[in-house]
């Protein structure tokens, strides 16, 4: 699904590998998956730029909002 949404090209394949890494748990897994694919088939600048930004920055912001919302809900 991610592959089709991202454009069905090589960069979409690398981003899909990164997405599989996110589903395994962390941004580090994502980067390792993309690195393994890039070492074998070539580097993808866009994928290596997008994945860390989404994985490290935006997900952390969402987690902070969710945790503080639940903390307020439980504290009542």
Beta strands, then each sheet from edge to edge (+ up, - down):
end
